[in-house]
């Protein structure tokens, strides 16, 4: 298994890396109630994402004047993305594990979903003014197809709203039905949805000013990050 924190010689690659491992055995029925089990995480993430927005705004001005992302804010925002990815992987963004996500911003190598972004020593002052809105617009359009309309009424419709209306939600719903009747997770769907989620999180990281590496227009399918 490829590790998400591989060290490499030469210039630091500041791309977001997103990897996961599909559990060998998954419950046939647990996905039907995960929307309820995730309520504590959703409540915490609402607060964390509000703080994420404030931290990103502060970082914008810091980068503009110093060309550096304050390290404490960087680590916090990466932690929010990491927490979100674990919840998304457990829940209706992947249904890839039945292991309950830990309540932590820190990396958990034992959990089967990992996210990391190397700290950039220097960021462009000019890009900070345009990359989060102008340059990211093409990716926003693609991401909208993947994730659909955000839902805020989790649980009001028995959990079905948790799937959203995008392609990710549709395919994960197919996964839930497959688990219910066969007990198996279609591997092809897992690889494809992993690629879409990787695209989504790369876009978020770029828009949140965490990296100057422009997200590639490439669907890197599979559980392990493409090293190219």
C-alpha positions as CSV (number, residue, x, y, z in Angstrom):
1,X,0.0,0.0,0.0
2,X,1.3,3.4,-0.9
3,X,1.8,5.8,2.0
4,X,0.3,9.3,1.8
5,X,3.3,10.9,3.5
6,X,6.1,9.6,1.3
7,X,9.2,11.8,1.4
8,X,10.8,12.8,-1.9
9,X,14.0,14.4,-2.8
10,X,14.1,17.7,-4.7
11,X,11.3,20.3,-4.8
12,X,8.4,19.7,-2.5
13,X,5.3,18.6,-4.4
14,X,2.5,20.6,-2.7
15,X,-0.4,18.8,-4.3
16,X,-3.1,17.4,-2.1
17,X,-2.8,13.7,-1.8
18,X,-6.0,11.7,-1.2
19,X,-5.9,7.9,-0.7
20,X,-8.1,5.2,0.9
21,X,-8.5,1.5,1.4
22,X,-11.7,-0.4,0.7
23,X,-12.6,-2.6,3.7
24,X,-12.8,-6.3,2.8
25,X,-16.1,-6.9,4.6
26,X,-18.9,-4.3,4.8
27,X,-22.3,-4.6,6.5
28,X,-25.2,-5.1,4.2
29,X,-27.5,-2.7,6.1
30,X,-25.3,-0.3,8.2
31,X,-25.3,2.3,5.3
32,X,-29.1,2.7,5.9
33,X,-28.5,4.3,9.3
34,X,-25.1,6.0,8.8
35,X,-26.9,9.3,8.2
36,X,-28.0,9.1,11.9
37,X,-24.6,7.9,13.2
38,X,-22.9,10.8,11.5
39,X,-25.0,13.5,13.2
40,X,-22.3,14.2,15.8
41,X,-19.6,14.6,13.1
42,X,-21.9,16.9,11.0
43,X,-22.5,19.2,14.0
44,X,-18.8,19.4,14.7
45,X,-18.0,19.9,11.0
46,X,-20.4,22.8,10.7
47,X,-18.3,24.6,13.4
48,X,-15.0,23.6,11.8
49,X,-16.0,24.7,8.4
50,X,-17.0,28.1,9.7
51,X,-13.6,28.4,11.4
52,X,-12.0,27.1,8.1
53,X,-13.6,30.0,6.2
54,X,-12.3,32.6,8.8
55,X,-8.8,31.0,8.7
56,X,-8.7,31.1,4.9
57,X,-9.6,34.8,4.9
58,X,-6.9,35.6,7.3
59,X,-4.5,33.5,5.3
60,X,-5.4,35.4,2.2
61,X,-4.1,38.6,3.7
62,X,-1.1,36.9,5.2
63,X,-0.1,35.5,1.8
64,X,-0.7,38.8,0.1
65,X,1.8,40.6,2.4
66,X,4.2,37.8,3.3
67,X,3.9,35.1,0.6
68,X,3.5,32.6,3.4
69,X,0.5,30.7,4.7
70,X,0.6,30.9,8.5
71,X,1.6,27.4,9.6
72,X,-0.9,27.1,12.4
73,X,-3.8,28.1,10.1
74,X,-2.5,25.8,7.4
75,X,-2.3,22.8,9.7
76,X,-5.8,23.6,11.0
77,X,-7.4,23.8,7.5
78,X,-5.7,20.7,6.3
79,X,-7.0,19.0,9.4
80,X,-10.5,20.1,8.6
81,X,-10.2,18.6,5.1
82,X,-8.7,15.4,6.6
83,X,-11.6,15.1,9.0
84,X,-14.1,15.8,6.2
85,X,-12.6,13.2,4.0
86,X,-12.8,10.5,6.7
87,X,-16.5,11.3,7.3
88,X,-17.2,11.4,3.6
89,X,-15.4,8.1,3.1
90,X,-17.4,6.4,5.9
91,X,-20.7,8.1,4.9
92,X,-22.4,8.8,1.6
93,X,-19.4,10.0,-0.3
94,X,-17.9,6.5,-0.5
95,X,-19.4,4.0,2.0
96,X,-15.9,2.5,1.9
97,X,-15.6,1.5,5.5
98,X,-17.8,0.7,8.5
99,X,-15.1,1.9,11.0
100,X,-16.5,5.0,12.7
101,X,-14.3,8.1,11.9
102,X,-12.2,9.5,14.8
103,X,-12.9,12.9,16.2
104,X,-9.5,14.5,15.4
105,X,-7.9,16.9,13.0
106,X,-4.7,14.9,13.1
107,X,-3.6,12.2,10.7
108,X,-4.7,8.7,11.7
109,X,-2.7,6.1,9.8
110,X,-4.9,3.3,11.1
111,X,-8.0,4.7,9.5
112,X,-8.5,3.6,5.9
113,X,-8.9,7.2,4.4
114,X,-5.9,9.6,4.3
115,X,-5.4,13.2,3.1
116,X,-2.3,15.3,3.2
117,X,-0.9,18.5,1.7
118,X,2.8,19.3,2.2
119,X,3.4,22.8,3.6
120,X,4.4,25.3,0.9
121,X,7.3,27.5,2.0
122,X,6.2,30.2,-0.4
123,X,3.0,31.0,-2.2
124,X,2.3,33.5,-5.1
125,X,1.0,36.9,-3.9
126,X,-0.6,37.5,-7.2
127,X,-2.4,34.2,-7.6
128,X,-4.0,34.6,-4.1
129,X,-6.3,37.3,-5.6
130,X,-7.6,35.3,-8.5
131,X,-7.2,31.5,-8.0
132,X,-10.0,31.0,-5.5
133,X,-12.7,32.5,-7.8
134,X,-11.5,33.2,-11.4
135,X,-9.0,30.4,-12.0
136,X,-11.1,27.8,-10.1
137,X,-14.3,28.4,-12.1
138,X,-13.8,25.5,-14.6
139,X,-13.2,23.1,-11.7
140,X,-16.3,24.4,-9.8
141,X,-18.4,23.4,-12.8
142,X,-17.0,19.9,-12.9
143,X,-17.3,19.6,-9.1
144,X,-21.0,20.6,-9.3
145,X,-21.6,17.6,-11.6
146,X,-19.9,15.4,-9.1
147,X,-21.5,16.5,-5.9
148,X,-24.7,18.1,-7.0
149,X,-26.8,20.4,-4.8
150,X,-25.6,20.6,-1.1
151,X,-28.1,19.3,1.4
152,X,-28.7,20.7,4.8
153,X,-31.7,18.6,5.8
154,X,-29.9,15.3,6.7
155,X,-32.4,13.0,8.3
156,X,-35.5,14.8,7.2
157,X,-36.2,12.3,4.5
158,X,-34.9,9.1,6.2
159,X,-31.4,9.7,5.1
160,X,-31.9,9.7,1.3
161,X,-31.0,13.4,1.1
162,X,-27.5,12.5,2.4
163,X,-26.7,11.2,-1.1
164,X,-27.1,14.6,-2.7
165,X,-27.9,14.9,-6.4
166,X,-24.6,14.6,-8.1
167,X,-22.9,11.7,-9.8
168,X,-21.0,10.7,-6.7
169,X,-24.3,10.4,-4.7
170,X,-25.9,8.4,-7.5
171,X,-23.1,5.9,-7.8
172,X,-22.8,5.5,-4.0
173,X,-26.6,4.8,-3.9
174,X,-25.9,2.0,-6.4
175,X,-23.2,0.8,-4.0
176,X,-25.7,0.7,-1.1
177,X,-28.2,-1.3,-3.1
178,X,-25.4,-3.7,-4.2
179,X,-24.3,-4.1,-0.5
180,X,-27.9,-4.8,0.6
181,X,-28.5,-7.5,-1.9
182,X,-25.1,-9.0,-2.6
183,X,-22.9,-8.0,0.3
184,X,-20.2,-6.8,-2.2
185,X,-18.9,-3.4,-3.1
186,X,-18.4,-3.1,-6.9
187,X,-14.7,-2.4,-7.3
188,X,-15.1,-0.4,-10.5
189,X,-17.4,2.0,-8.8
190,X,-15.1,2.4,-5.9
191,X,-12.2,3.3,-8.2
192,X,-14.3,5.8,-10.2
193,X,-15.8,7.5,-7.2
194,X,-12.4,7.7,-5.6
195,X,-11.2,9.6,-8.6
196,X,-14.1,12.1,-8.5
197,X,-13.6,12.7,-4.8
198,X,-9.9,13.3,-5.4
199,X,-10.9,16.0,-8.0
200,X,-13.3,17.6,-5.5
201,X,-10.8,17.8,-2.7
202,X,-8.0,19.0,-5.0
203,X,-10.3,21.9,-6.0
204,X,-11.2,22.7,-2.5
205,X,-7.5,22.8,-1.4
206,X,-6.6,25.1,-4.4
207,X,-9.6,27.4,-3.7
208,X,-8.7,27.5,0.0
209,X,-5.2,28.8,-1.0
210,X,-3.4,25.8,0.5
211,X,-1.4,25.2,-2.7
212,X,-0.5,26.9,-5.9
213,X,-0.5,23.6,-7.8
214,X,-3.4,24.0,-10.2
215,X,-5.7,20.9,-10.1
216,X,-5.2,18.8,-13.2
217,X,-8.2,18.1,-15.5
218,X,-7.7,14.4,-15.0
219,X,-9.7,11.8,-13.3
220,X,-7.1,9.8,-11.3
221,X,-9.2,6.8,-10.5
222,X,-8.3,4.2,-7.8
223,X,-7.7,4.2,-4.1
224,X,-4.0,5.3,-4.4
225,X,-2.9,8.7,-5.5
226,X,-1.3,8.9,-9.0
227,X,2.3,9.9,-8.5
228,X,2.6,11.5,-12.0
